[in-house]
């Protein structure tokens, strides 16, 4: 049996960020970073659309993403002169019908209060800004002029993983199969190779697997995998000024080099937990739901050629589509960093910093994440994020 001061379950962007910022905050204890898929073949981090936005409905989510935006701005200072994640700052454009306009405006008020560079423009203004866009049925859109866009998820994750190699972190390739409790404390983690890690603190950063990991400790956590398919297509026309456009029905599209990527047609209200081994794209979504929306919203996309697709899993919080961050109220050495519901990649560094501050200093210093605490889960008290894409 090996003893660690902190065992982090999950080594993708959230878990790696926790380990990174623990060292940055001066933590000198032993750290194990447990990851079952060290190539991240099926990780939510690497199978996402790798984008960042401030267009959320609640202040805390805006602040978490703004922290990561700040990291992007000082990337070379943080990780070295060769650090590059290909950040393309083309913005988000979230469209609304007349019916959805009040929510769009309320969200924008929260964004403006946090200093986000998001403007609401009516259909006429959007038509002048983006002449390739059809505004039929659209009353207005919220456009991120700066601070929003997309990037290379693999390069982003590898910056953290590479940095951790110099920070005395033990990388453990294994799955967690058991968590031992004694009274109100977690005392050890059991791995699928039979090894047992004695733990002073356990951080659950297991992504879509977080609910299962929590259940090993006898803790209910409504976080489950939800499959999301992403489709790549070619089109004759190139729109270099295209932001990530989100249709009122949820379908999104953005450029990616010489092609485009699209998705977002899943029925969240009626879908259930995904088979954690199912990574097959659902082509019927593209053919039946996405393509008709693309052709309506961007007339040049009436003639496109789908070329490939992939599927990943969201770590979906079924209660309120918001993260669960911080210690368990009774088992204070079991800490959550879960349930991001599709925005964990952009918020991982901020949450890593928050968890590190909690462990090292006993409280949040940079961003107060108290509203994301587990208490609301236990009390069935949603703190709902409205802009889930």
C-alpha positions in Angstrom: 0.0 0.0 0.0 1.2 3.5 -0.9 0.3 6.6 1.0 -0.6 9.9 -0.6 -1.6 13.2 0.9 -3.9 13.8 -2.2 -5.3 11.3 -4.6 -6.9 12.8 -7.7 -9.2 10.5 -9.6 -9.2 11.6 -13.3 -6.2 13.0 -15.1 -7.7 15.0 -17.9 -8.0 18.8 -17.8 -9.8 19.1 -14.4 -7.7 16.6 -12.6 -4.4 17.9 -14.1 -5.4 21.4 -13.3 -6.0 20.5 -9.6 -2.5 18.9 -9.5 -0.9 21.8 -11.3 -2.4 24.5 -9.0 -1.7 22.5 -5.9 2.0 22.9 -6.6 1.5 26.5 -7.7 -0.1 27.3 -4.4 2.8 25.8 -2.5 1.5 22.4 -1.6 4.5 20.1 -0.7 2.7 16.9 0.1 2.5 13.8 -2.1 0.1 13.7 -5.0 -1.2 10.8 -7.1 -3.0 11.5 -10.4 -5.0 8.4 -11.3 -6.1 8.1 -15.0 -7.4 5.0 -16.6 -7.0 6.3 -20.2 -3.6 8.1 -20.3 -3.8 8.6 -24.1 -7.2 10.3 -23.5 -8.8 8.4 -26.3 -12.2 8.6 -24.8 -11.8 11.7 -22.5 -14.4 14.4 -22.5 -11.5 16.8 -22.7 -10.2 15.7 -26.1 -13.5 14.7 -27.7 -15.1 18.1 -27.1 -15.5 21.0 -29.5 -12.8 22.8 -27.6 -14.3 26.3 -27.3 -14.5 29.0 -24.7 -17.2 31.6 -24.0 -18.5 34.0 -21.4 -22.1 33.7 -22.6 -23.5 32.0 -19.5 -26.5 32.9 -17.4 -25.0 33.0 -14.0 -22.0 35.1 -12.7 -19.9 32.3 -11.3 -19.8 30.4 -14.6 -18.7 33.6 -16.4 -16.0 34.1 -13.8 -14.7 30.6 -14.2 -14.4 30.9 -18.0 -12.8 34.4 -17.7 -10.1 32.9 -15.5 -9.2 30.5 -18.3 -9.4 33.3 -20.9 -6.8 35.1 -18.7 -4.7 32.0 -18.8 -4.9 32.0 -22.6 -3.7 35.6 -22.7 -0.6 34.7 -20.7 0.0 31.2 -22.1 3.6 31.7 -23.0 4.4 33.3 -19.7 2.8 30.4 -17.8 4.0 27.5 -19.9 7.0 28.7 -22.0 7.7 30.4 -25.2 6.6 27.5 -27.3 3.1 27.2 -25.7 0.5 27.4 -28.4 -3.1 26.1 -28.4 -4.2 27.8 -31.7 -6.8 30.0 -30.0 -9.1 31.5 -32.7 -11.0 34.4 -31.2 -14.0 34.5 -33.6 -16.6 34.7 -30.9 -19.9 33.0 -30.2 -23.2 34.2 -31.8 -26.2 32.9 -29.8 -29.5 33.6 -31.7 -32.9 34.1 -30.2 -36.5 34.3 -31.4 -38.8 36.9 -30.2 -40.0 34.4 -27.5 -36.4 33.8 -26.4 -35.3 37.5 -26.4 -36.1 38.2 -22.7 -33.8 35.3 -21.6 -31.1 36.5 -24.0 -31.3 40.0 -22.6 -31.3 38.8 -19.0 -28.2 36.7 -19.6 -26.5 39.6 -21.3 -27.1 41.7 -18.2 -25.2 39.2 -16.1 -22.4 39.0 -18.7 -22.1 42.8 -18.9 -22.0 43.0 -15.1 -18.9 40.7 -15.2 -17.2 42.8 -17.9 -17.7 40.4 -20.8 -17.5 41.9 -24.2 -20.9 40.6 -25.4 -23.3 42.7 -27.4 -26.9 42.1 -28.4 -27.7 43.1 -32.0 -31.1 42.9 -33.7 -31.7 41.0 -36.9 -30.9 44.0 -39.2 -27.6 44.6 -37.5 -26.7 41.0 -37.7 -27.5 40.8 -41.3 -25.1 43.7 -42.0 -22.4 42.1 -39.9 -22.8 38.6 -41.3 -24.4 38.8 -44.8 -24.2 35.0 -45.3 -26.6 34.5 -42.3 -30.3 34.0 -42.8 -32.2 35.7 -40.0 -35.7 34.3 -40.7 -37.5 34.0 -37.4 -34.6 35.6 -35.5 -35.2 38.7 -33.3 -31.7 39.2 -32.1 -28.4 37.6 -31.3 -25.7 37.9 -28.6 -22.3 38.2 -30.1 -19.0 37.9 -28.3 -16.7 40.5 -29.9 -13.6 39.4 -27.9 -12.8 36.6 -25.4 -14.6 33.8 -27.1 -13.7 31.2 -29.7 -12.0 27.8 -30.0 -8.7 26.1 -29.6 -6.7 22.8 -29.8 -7.9 20.7 -26.8 -5.0 18.2 -27.2 -2.4 20.9 -27.1 -4.1 22.6 -24.2 -4.2 19.4 -22.1 -0.6 18.5 -23.0 0.6 21.9 -21.6 -0.6 20.9 -18.2 0.5 17.3 -18.5 4.0 18.4 -19.6 4.2 20.9 -16.8 3.3 18.3 -14.2 6.3 16.2 -15.1 8.5 18.8 -13.3 6.2 19.1 -10.2 6.8 15.7 -8.5 3.4 14.2 -9.3 2.9 10.4 -9.4 1.0 9.4 -12.5 -0.9 6.2 -11.9 -2.5 4.3 -14.8 -5.5 2.5 -13.4 -9.2 2.5 -12.8 -10.6 3.1 -9.4 -12.7 0.1 -8.2 -13.2 0.9 -4.6 -13.2 3.7 -2.0 -12.9 2.9 1.7 -14.6 5.0 4.3 -14.1 5.0 8.0 -16.7 7.1 9.8 -16.7 10.6 8.2 -13.5 10.2 6.3 -12.2 8.5 3.1 -9.1 6.5 4.0 -8.1 4.7 0.8 -8.7 4.1 -2.9 -8.5 0.7 -4.5 -7.4 0.2 -8.1 -8.2 -2.4 -10.7 -4.6 -3.7 -10.5 -5.2 -4.6 -6.9 -3.1 -1.7 -5.5 -4.5 0.3 -2.6 -3.7 3.9 -2.2 -4.0 5.4 1.3 -5.3 8.9 0.9 -5.5 12.0 3.1 -7.7 13.8 0.6 -9.6 12.4 -2.5 -10.6 14.6 -5.4 -13.2 13.3 -7.7 -12.3 14.7 -11.1 -13.6 11.7 -13.0 -15.6 13.5 -15.7 -18.5 11.5 -17.1 -17.6 8.7 -14.7 -17.9 10.9 -11.6 -21.3 9.6 -10.5 -20.0 6.1 -10.5 -16.8 7.1 -8.6 -18.9 8.9 -5.9 -21.1 5.8 -5.5 -18.0 3.8 -4.6 -17.9 6.0 -1.5 -21.6 5.6 -0.9 -22.3 9.1 -2.1 -25.1 10.0 -4.5 -24.1 12.3 -7.3 -26.4 13.0 -10.3 -23.6 13.1 -12.8 -23.8 10.7 -15.7 -22.4 10.4 -19.3 -24.5 11.9 -22.0 -23.4 11.2 -25.6 -22.7 14.1 -27.9 -22.0 13.7 -31.6 -19.9 16.1 -33.6 -20.0 16.1 -37.4 -17.5 17.5 -39.9 -18.6 18.7 -43.3 -17.2 20.5 -46.3 -18.8 23.4 -48.1 -18.0 25.3 -51.2 -18.1 28.7 -49.5 -15.7 29.9 -46.8 -16.8 32.4 -44.2 -13.7 33.4 -42.3 -15.6 35.8 -40.1 -18.0 33.1 -38.9 -18.3 32.8 -35.1 -19.6 29.7 -33.4 -23.3 30.2 -34.3 -25.9 28.7 -32.0 -29.4 28.4 -33.5 -32.4 28.8 -31.1 -33.0 25.1 -31.3 -29.5 24.3 -30.0 -27.8 23.3 -33.3 -24.4 24.9 -33.5 -21.8 25.3 -36.3 -18.4 26.8 -36.6 -15.4 26.7 -39.0 -12.5 24.4 -38.4 -9.7 25.1 -40.8 -10.9 24.3 -44.3 -14.1 22.5 -43.0 -16.9 23.1 -40.6 -18.1 21.2 -37.5 -21.6 21.0 -36.2 -23.7 19.3 -33.6 -26.2 20.0 -30.8 -29.3 18.3 -31.8 -29.7 15.9 -28.8 -33.0 15.9 -26.9 -31.7 16.7 -23.4 -35.2 16.5 -21.9 -35.9 12.9 -22.9 -32.4 11.3 -23.2 -31.0 9.2 -20.4 -27.5 8.2 -19.3 -25.3 7.0 -22.2 -23.6 3.6 -22.4 -20.1 4.6 -21.2 -18.6 2.4 -23.9 -20.7 3.9 -26.7 -18.7 6.3 -28.8 -20.5 5.8 -32.2 -21.7 9.1 -33.7 -25.5 9.2 -34.2 -25.7 10.0 -37.9 -29.5 10.3 -37.8 -29.1 13.5 -35.9 -27.2 15.0 -38.7 -29.4 13.8 -41.5 -32.8 14.5 -39.8 -32.2 17.4 -37.5 -28.9 19.3 -38.1 -28.7 19.6 -41.8 -32.1 21.1 -42.3 -31.3 23.8 -39.7 -27.9 24.5 -41.3 -29.5 24.9 -44.7 -32.1 27.3 -43.2 -29.7 29.4 -41.2 -26.9 29.6 -43.7 -28.3 29.2 -47.3 -24.8 28.3 -48.7 -25.0 25.2 -46.6 -27.8 23.7 -48.6 -25.1 21.8 -50.5 -22.6 20.3 -48.2 -20.7 17.1 -47.9 -20.4 15.3 -44.5 -17.0 13.7 -44.2 -16.6 12.2 -40.8 -17.8 12.4 -37.2 -17.0 11.5 -33.6 -18.8 11.2 -30.3 -17.8 12.0 -26.8 -19.6 12.2 -23.4 -20.6 15.2 -21.3 -20.3 14.8 -17.6 -23.9 15.8 -17.3 -25.4 17.0 -14.0 -29.0 16.0 -14.2 -30.0 18.3 -11.4 -29.1 21.7 -12.9 -26.4 21.3 -15.6 -23.9 23.0 -13.4 -20.7 22.0 -11.8 -20.4 20.4 -8.4 -17.3 21.9 -6.7 -16.0 21.5 -3.2 -16.0 19.1 -0.2 -18.7 16.8 0.9 -20.5 18.4 3.9 -19.8 15.4 6.2 -16.8 13.8 4.5 -14.7 16.9 4.1 -11.7 15.0 2.7 -13.8 13.9 -0.4 -13.8 16.8 -2.8 -16.0 17.2 -6.0 -14.9 18.7 -9.3 -17.6 17.4 -11.5 -20.8 17.9 -13.5 -19.8 20.6 -15.9 -22.3 19.5 -18.5 -20.2 20.5 -21.5 -18.1 23.4 -20.2 -15.5 21.6 -18.2 -12.8 22.1 -20.7 -13.0 25.9 -20.5 -13.5 26.0 -16.8 -11.0 23.3 -15.7 -8.1 25.6 -14.8 -10.3 27.9 -12.7 -11.7 24.9 -10.8 -8.2 23.4 -10.4 -7.1 26.7 -8.9 -10.2 26.8 -6.6 -9.8 23.3 -5.3 -6.0 23.9 -4.7 -6.9 27.0 -2.7 -9.4 25.1 -0.7 -6.9 22.4 0.2 -3.9 24.7 0.8 -5.6 27.7 2.4 -8.8 26.3 3.7 -11.0 28.4 1.4 -11.6 30.0 -2.0 -9.5 33.1 -2.8 -9.6 33.7 -6.6 -13.2 32.7 -7.4 -15.8 31.8 -4.7 -17.3 28.5 -5.8 -19.6 28.1 -2.7 -22.7 28.2 -4.9 -21.5 25.0 -6.6 -21.3 23.1 -3.4 -22.7 19.6 -2.8 -25.3 20.9 -0.4 -27.6 21.8 -3.2 -27.4 18.3 -4.5 -28.4 16.8 -1.2 -31.2 19.3 -0.8 -32.4 18.9 -4.4 -32.0 22.6 -4.8 -31.0 23.4 -8.4 -28.8 26.3 -9.3 -29.5 26.2 -13.0 -27.4 27.3 -15.9 -29.5 28.3 -18.8 -26.9 28.5 -21.5 -25.9 24.9 -21.9 -24.6 24.2 -25.4 
